[in-house]
Amino acid sequence: MKKALLFALLLPFFAVAQDKGIHFEHGLSWAEIQAKAKAENKYIFIDCFTTWCGPCKYMSANIFPLEEVGNFMNDKYISVKVQMDEAAKDNEEVKKWYADAKMIGEKYSVRAYPTFLFFAPDGSIVDRQVGGGEAQAFIERCADALKPEKQYYTQLDQYNKGKKDPEFLRSLALLALDKYDQKNATTFSKLYLDQQKDLYTKENLEFINKFTNSSKDVGFKMFLEHPDKVNKILGSGAAENKIMEIAAQEEIYPKLMKKDKSAPDWAGLEKAVKAKYPKLAEEMLLKTKVQYFSYVKDADNAVANIIAYMKKYGHKADPQELNEYAWTIFEKCNDMKCIEQALEWSKRSFKDKEVPAFMDTYANLLFKSGKKADAIAWEEKALKSANEQERKNYEETLEKMKKGDKYWE
């Protein structure tokens, strides 16, 4: 009886807590949601989620219940959550939305989760947002969805009515890219570039770089045939890096993981890649071998290819790559000569910016090389700069270092 009384007393508290966040409608069909929005002259916010989506769960647990989020959204939107997949434990409310969820997914090309759809009070779609985020960023995105100049579908409507000047096409292409509408992004970017007299300006090359994702795109030929002109504007190695990224996706990765799990035909791959990209083939294949042998946990080959890559192309490695290669050496190599090389790469990785994770790698390598005091000093420095999520791992590593444990095997 006491438990029942306590629960009854707490009910108002729970109600207040729930009311602080976004109020999501329940028990209404899509048609009824639209009618309610029209009657109240409010926009509609749809959270398109799935039962397996991690970012969706994060938004529901950590962002939607916040008071500041609820204060903004409840004043301007009728909100509804729509489950886009079908699961065995779905309740009756979810099942009643199956048909509408399928229609919404197909009609508005919902392919990534979470996707947020925004509708005007008259029921016409005006905008879409893809991906989660923190509270303030989410509020800003939902505020933008109320502004015609930032509404994707409103801008598309202007295009369909004949607005096709260069600046409009440029902004529309970038907007389409941001909205995960790759088909329209490609169309609008090409229309914009067709109107440009000089493609090798800083503004145009930065734009082209965003829209070059395959060997069929306009920028691919420019980057391949005129790397010097591109690099002069975008920076050393920009053209080559873009070509290697695309070439690896198209020519190498599809041939790596075979259904029968047999080893890749490296000789055949080398011959094919050299025929198309003779100047970049060696670098591409070495990087790919590092990734492949690390993935299949072939330590000897992973280490050998890292050493080979760094000997010839190490000057081109960015901080993230330097850290990854150094960490692989820490985990998989016990040769002190190898460790000393990795220490140099690791130290370079945080030369310009002291990233805690990179300093942690350096500390681990120092410890493995026998420099215990230096290792502890750098691990303490990494710990001091780390965020809450990183701290536990660094504290555990630091404790092992102080005890002198051989913890990498």
C-alpha positions as CSV (number, residue, x, y, z in Angstrom):
1,M,0.0,0.0,0.0
2,K,2.8,2.4,0.9
3,K,4.4,1.7,-2.5
4,A,1.2,2.5,-4.3
5,L,0.8,5.7,-2.4
6,L,4.4,6.8,-3.1
7,F,3.8,6.1,-6.8
8,A,0.7,8.1,-6.8
9,L,2.5,11.0,-5.2
10,L,5.3,10.8,-7.7
11,L,3.0,10.8,-10.8
12,P,2.8,14.6,-11.0
13,F,6.6,14.9,-10.7
14,F,7.0,12.4,-13.6
15,A,4.4,14.4,-15.7
16,V,6.3,17.6,-15.1
17,A,9.6,16.0,-16.0
18,Q,8.2,14.6,-19.3
19,D,6.5,17.9,-20.1
20,K,9.9,19.7,-20.0
21,G,11.0,18.2,-23.3
22,I,9.4,17.8,-26.7
23,H,5.8,16.8,-26.5
24,F,5.3,14.0,-29.1
25,E,1.8,13.2,-30.2
26,H,0.4,9.7,-29.5
27,G,-2.7,7.9,-30.8
28,L,-3.1,10.1,-33.9
29,S,-2.8,9.0,-37.5
30,W,-0.7,11.0,-40.1
31,A,-3.9,12.5,-41.5
32,E,-4.9,13.6,-37.9
33,I,-1.5,15.0,-37.3
34,Q,-1.8,17.1,-40.4
35,A,-5.3,18.3,-39.4
36,K,-4.1,19.2,-35.9
37,A,-1.2,21.2,-37.4
38,K,-3.5,23.1,-39.7
39,A,-6.0,23.9,-37.0
40,E,-3.3,25.2,-34.7
41,N,-1.3,26.9,-37.4
42,K,1.9,25.0,-36.4
43,Y,4.6,23.3,-38.4
44,I,5.1,19.5,-38.1
45,F,8.3,17.9,-36.9
46,I,8.7,14.2,-37.7
47,D,11.5,12.2,-36.1
48,C,12.1,9.3,-38.5
49,F,14.0,6.7,-36.4
50,T,14.7,3.0,-36.3
51,T,14.9,0.6,-33.3
52,W,18.6,-0.2,-34.1
53,C,19.9,3.3,-34.6
54,G,22.3,4.5,-32.0
55,P,22.1,8.3,-32.7
56,C,18.3,8.0,-32.7
57,K,18.4,6.5,-29.2
58,Y,20.8,9.2,-28.1
59,M,18.5,12.0,-29.3
60,S,15.5,10.4,-27.6
61,A,17.3,9.8,-24.3
62,N,19.4,13.0,-24.0
63,I,18.2,15.8,-26.3
64,F,14.4,15.6,-26.8
65,P,13.7,15.5,-23.0
66,L,15.6,18.8,-22.3
67,E,13.6,21.8,-21.1
68,E,15.2,24.3,-23.5
69,V,14.5,21.9,-26.5
70,G,10.9,21.5,-25.4
71,N,10.4,25.2,-24.9
72,F,11.4,25.9,-28.4
73,M,9.8,23.0,-30.2
74,N,6.4,22.8,-28.4
75,D,5.7,26.5,-29.2
76,K,6.2,26.0,-32.9
77,Y,5.7,22.4,-33.9
78,I,3.4,19.5,-33.7
79,S,5.8,16.7,-33.1
80,V,5.6,13.0,-33.9
81,K,8.0,10.0,-33.7
82,V,7.7,7.6,-36.7
83,Q,9.5,4.2,-36.4
84,M,10.8,3.3,-39.9
85,D,11.6,-0.4,-39.3
86,E,9.4,-3.2,-38.2
87,A,10.3,-5.2,-35.1
88,A,8.9,-8.2,-33.3
89,K,8.1,-6.3,-30.1
90,D,6.3,-3.4,-31.8
91,N,3.1,-2.2,-30.0
92,E,-0.2,-1.5,-31.6
93,E,0.5,2.2,-32.0
94,V,3.6,1.5,-34.0
95,K,1.9,-1.1,-36.1
96,K,-0.9,1.3,-37.0
97,W,1.8,3.6,-38.5
98,Y,3.4,0.9,-40.7
99,A,1.7,2.0,-43.9
100,D,2.3,5.7,-43.3
101,A,5.9,5.1,-42.2
102,K,6.5,3.2,-45.5
103,M,4.8,6.0,-47.5
104,I,6.8,8.7,-45.8
105,G,10.1,6.8,-46.2
106,E,9.6,6.3,-49.9
107,K,8.1,9.7,-50.8
108,Y,10.7,11.7,-48.9
109,S,13.7,9.4,-49.6
110,V,14.5,8.6,-46.0
111,R,17.7,6.5,-46.2
112,A,19.7,7.5,-43.1
113,Y,18.8,7.8,-39.5
114,P,17.7,9.8,-37.7
115,T,16.1,11.9,-40.4
116,F,14.0,14.9,-39.3
117,L,11.3,16.0,-41.7
118,F,9.6,19.4,-41.4
119,F,6.2,20.3,-42.8
120,A,4.3,23.6,-43.1
121,P,0.9,24.0,-41.4
122,D,-0.8,23.2,-44.7
123,G,0.9,19.8,-44.8
124,S,3.5,20.6,-47.5
125,I,7.1,19.5,-46.8
126,V,9.6,22.3,-46.4
127,D,12.8,20.9,-45.1
128,R,14.8,17.8,-43.9
129,Q,17.7,17.3,-41.6
130,V,19.9,14.2,-41.3
131,G,21.8,13.1,-38.3
132,G,21.7,13.8,-34.6
133,G,23.5,16.5,-32.6
134,E,23.6,18.4,-29.3
135,A,20.8,20.5,-28.0
136,Q,21.8,24.0,-29.2
137,A,22.7,22.8,-32.7
138,F,19.4,20.8,-32.9
139,I,17.4,23.9,-31.9
140,E,19.3,26.0,-34.5
141,R,18.5,23.5,-37.2
142,C,14.9,23.4,-36.3
143,A,14.8,27.2,-36.3
144,D,16.3,27.3,-39.8
145,A,13.5,24.9,-40.9
146,L,11.1,27.7,-40.2
147,K,12.9,30.2,-42.6
148,P,12.0,30.0,-46.3
149,E,15.5,31.0,-47.4
150,K,16.9,27.9,-45.6
151,Q,14.1,25.4,-46.3
152,Y,15.4,22.8,-48.8
153,Y,12.1,22.0,-50.5
154,T,11.2,25.7,-50.7
155,Q,14.4,26.3,-52.5
156,L,13.8,23.3,-54.8
157,D,10.4,24.8,-55.6
158,Q,12.1,28.0,-56.7
159,Y,14.4,26.1,-58.9
160,N,11.5,24.2,-60.5
161,K,9.9,27.6,-61.2
162,G,12.9,28.7,-63.2
163,K,15.4,30.3,-60.8
164,K,18.8,29.1,-62.1
165,D,21.3,31.9,-61.7
166,P,24.9,30.8,-60.7
167,E,24.9,31.9,-57.1
168,F,21.5,30.3,-56.5
169,L,22.6,27.0,-58.1
170,R,25.8,27.0,-56.0
171,S,23.9,27.5,-52.7
172,L,21.3,24.9,-53.8
173,A,24.0,22.3,-54.6
174,L,25.6,22.8,-51.2
175,L,22.2,22.6,-49.5
176,A,21.4,19.4,-51.4
177,L,24.7,17.9,-50.3
178,D,23.9,18.8,-46.7
179,K,20.5,17.2,-46.9
180,Y,21.9,13.9,-48.2
181,D,20.3,14.4,-51.6
182,Q,23.2,13.2,-53.7
183,K,21.3,13.0,-57.0
184,N,20.2,16.6,-56.9
185,A,23.5,17.7,-55.5
186,T,25.3,16.3,-58.5
187,T,22.7,17.9,-60.9
188,F,22.9,21.3,-59.4
189,S,26.7,21.4,-59.1
190,K,27.1,20.5,-62.7
191,L,24.6,23.2,-63.8
192,Y,26.6,25.7,-61.7
193,L,30.0,24.7,-63.1
194,D,28.7,24.8,-66.6
195,Q,28.2,28.6,-66.1
196,Q,31.7,29.2,-64.8
197,K,34.4,30.6,-67.1
198,D,37.3,29.7,-64.8
199,L,37.1,26.5,-62.8
200,Y,40.6,27.0,-61.2
201,T,39.6,29.8,-58.8
202,K,39.8,29.1,-55.0
203,E,36.1,29.3,-54.6
204,N,35.4,26.9,-57.5
205,L,38.1,24.4,-56.7
206,E,36.8,24.2,-53.1
207,F,33.3,23.7,-54.5
208,I,34.5,21.0,-57.0
209,N,36.4,19.2,-54.3
210,K,33.1,18.7,-52.3
211,F,31.4,17.2,-55.3
212,T,34.1,14.9,-56.6
213,N,33.3,11.5,-55.3
214,S,33.8,9.2,-58.4
215,S,35.9,9.0,-61.5
216,K,32.8,10.1,-63.5
217,D,32.6,13.5,-61.7
218,V,33.9,16.7,-63.4
219,G,36.6,17.3,-60.9
220,F,38.2,13.9,-61.2
221,K,39.7,14.7,-64.6
222,M,40.9,18.1,-63.4
223,F,42.6,16.7,-60.3
224,L,44.2,13.8,-62.3
225,E,45.4,15.8,-65.3
226,H,46.3,19.1,-63.6
227,P,47.4,18.4,-60.1
228,D,49.9,21.3,-60.0
229,K,47.1,23.8,-60.7
230,V,44.9,22.2,-58.1
231,N,47.6,21.9,-55.4
232,K,48.6,25.5,-55.9
233,I,45.2,26.5,-54.7
234,L,44.1,23.7,-52.3
235,G,47.5,22.8,-50.9
236,S,50.2,20.3,-51.4
237,G,49.0,16.8,-52.3
238,A,45.3,17.8,-52.4
239,A,44.8,16.6,-56.0
240,E,46.7,13.3,-55.5
241,N,44.9,12.5,-52.2
242,K,41.5,13.0,-53.9
243,I,42.5,10.7,-56.8
244,M,43.8,8.0,-54.5
245,E,40.7,8.1,-52.3
246,I,38.4,7.6,-55.3
247,A,40.7,5.1,-57.1
248,A,41.0,2.9,-54.0
249,Q,37.2,2.9,-53.6
250,E,36.6,1.9,-57.2
251,E,39.7,-0.2,-58.1
252,I,41.0,-1.8,-55.0
253,Y,38.5,-2.2,-52.1
254,P,35.9,-4.1,-54.1
255,K,38.5,-6.8,-54.9
256,L,39.9,-7.2,-51.4
257,M,37.3,-9.1,-49.4
258,K,36.3,-12.2,-51.4
259,K,33.4,-14.5,-50.6
260,D,35.6,-17.5,-50.3
261,K,37.9,-15.5,-47.9
262,S,40.9,-16.2,-50.0
263,A,43.9,-13.8,-50.1
264,P,43.7,-10.8,-52.5
265,D,45.5,-11.1,-55.8
266,W,48.0,-8.4,-55.0
267,A,50.0,-8.9,-58.2
268,G,46.8,-8.6,-60.3
269,L,45.7,-5.5,-58.3
270,E,49.1,-3.9,-58.8
271,K,49.1,-4.5,-62.5
272,A,45.5,-3.0,-62.9
273,V,46.2,0.0,-60.7
274,K,49.5,0.8,-62.3
275,A,47.9,0.7,-65.8
276,K,45.4,3.5,-64.7
277,Y,47.3,5.4,-62.2
278,P,51.1,4.8,-62.7
279,K,52.3,7.7,-60.5
280,L,50.1,6.8,-57.6
281,A,49.8,3.1,-57.7
282,E,52.6,2.2,-55.2
283,E,51.5,4.6,-52.5
284,M,47.8,3.5,-52.9
285,L,48.7,-0.2,-52.6
286,L,51.0,0.3,-49.6
287,K,48.3,2.2,-47.7
288,T,45.7,-0.4,-48.7
289,K,47.9,-3.3,-47.5
290,V,48.4,-1.6,-44.2
291,Q,44.6,-1.4,-43.8
292,Y,43.9,-4.9,-45.0
293,F,46.6,-6.7,-43.0
294,S,45.6,-4.8,-39.8
295,Y,41.9,-5.7,-40.5
296,V,42.7,-9.5,-40.9
297,K,45.1,-9.3,-37.8
298,D,48.2,-10.3,-39.8
299,A,50.7,-8.5,-37.5
300,D,53.8,-9.3,-39.5
301,N,52.5,-8.0,-42.8
302,A,50.8,-5.0,-41.2
303,V,54.1,-3.9,-39.6
304,A,56.2,-4.6,-42.7
305,N,53.9,-2.5,-44.9
306,I,53.7,0.4,-42.4
307,I,57.5,0.5,-42.3
308,A,57.7,0.4,-46.2
309,Y,55.0,3.1,-46.5
310,M,56.6,5.4,-43.9
311,K,60.1,5.0,-45.4
312,K,59.0,6.3,-48.8
313,Y,55.8,8.4,-48.1
314,G,56.0,9.2,-44.4
315,H,56.5,12.9,-45.1
316,K,53.0,12.9,-46.5
317,A,51.3,11.2,-43.5
318,D,48.8,13.4,-41.6
319,P,48.6,13.4,-37.7
320,Q,45.8,10.9,-37.7
321,E,47.7,8.5,-39.9
322,L,50.9,9.0,-37.9
323,N,49.1,8.1,-34.7
324,E,47.4,5.0,-36.2
325,Y,50.6,3.7,-37.6
326,A,52.5,4.3,-34.4
327,W,49.8,2.6,-32.3
328,T,49.8,-0.4,-34.6
329,I,53.6,-0.7,-34.1
330,F,53.0,-0.5,-30.3
331,E,50.5,-3.3,-30.4
332,K,52.2,-5.6,-33.0
333,C,55.9,-5.1,-33.0
334,N,58.5,-6.0,-30.4
335,D,61.6,-5.0,-32.3
336,M,63.2,-2.0,-30.6
337,K,64.3,-0.5,-33.9
338,C,60.7,-0.6,-35.0
339,I,59.6,1.0,-31.7
340,E,62.1,3.8,-32.1
341,Q,60.8,4.7,-35.5
342,A,57.3,4.7,-34.3
343,L,58.3,7.1,-31.5
344,E,59.4,9.6,-34.1
345,W,56.1,9.3,-36.0
346,S,54.1,9.6,-32.8
347,K,55.9,12.7,-31.6
348,R,55.2,14.3,-35.0
349,S,51.5,13.6,-34.7
350,F,51.0,16.1,-31.9
351,K,53.8,18.6,-32.9
352,D,51.3,21.3,-33.9
353,K,48.4,20.4,-31.5
354,E,48.6,18.3,-28.3
355,V,45.8,15.8,-28.8
356,P,45.4,13.6,-25.6
357,A,45.0,10.4,-27.7
358,F,48.1,11.0,-29.6
359,M,50.1,11.8,-26.5
360,D,48.8,8.5,-25.0
361,T,50.2,6.6,-28.0
362,Y,53.6,8.3,-27.5
363,A,53.5,7.4,-23.8
364,N,52.8,3.8,-24.5
365,L,55.6,3.6,-27.0
366,L,58.0,5.2,-24.5
367,F,57.0,2.6,-21.9
368,K,57.5,-0.3,-24.3
369,S,60.9,1.0,-25.2
370,G,61.9,1.0,-21.5
371,K,61.7,4.7,-20.8
372,K,59.3,4.4,-17.8
373,A,59.7,7.8,-16.2
374,D,59.2,9.6,-19.5
375,A,56.2,7.4,-20.3
376,I,54.5,8.2,-17.0
377,A,55.1,11.9,-17.5
378,W,53.5,11.9,-20.9
379,E,50.6,9.7,-19.8
380,E,49.9,12.1,-16.9
381,K,50.0,15.0,-19.5
382,A,47.5,13.1,-21.7
383,L,45.3,12.4,-18.7
384,K,45.3,16.1,-17.6
385,S,44.0,17.1,-21.1
386,A,41.6,14.3,-21.6
387,N,37.8,14.5,-21.6
388,E,35.7,12.4,-19.2
389,Q,35.3,9.5,-21.6
390,E,39.0,9.2,-22.2
391,R,40.1,9.6,-18.6
392,K,39.3,6.1,-17.3
393,N,41.5,4.4,-20.0
394,Y,44.4,6.7,-19.3
395,E,44.1,6.2,-15.5
396,E,44.2,2.4,-16.0
397,T,47.2,2.7,-18.3
398,L,49.0,5.0,-15.9
399,E,48.4,2.6,-13.0
400,K,49.9,-0.3,-15.1
401,M,52.9,1.9,-16.0
402,K,53.6,2.7,-12.4
403,K,53.4,-1.0,-11.4
404,G,55.8,-1.8,-14.3
405,D,53.3,-4.2,-15.9
406,K,53.9,-5.6,-19.4
407,Y,50.4,-5.0,-20.5
408,W,50.6,-5.0,-24.3
409,E,50.6,-8.8,-24.8
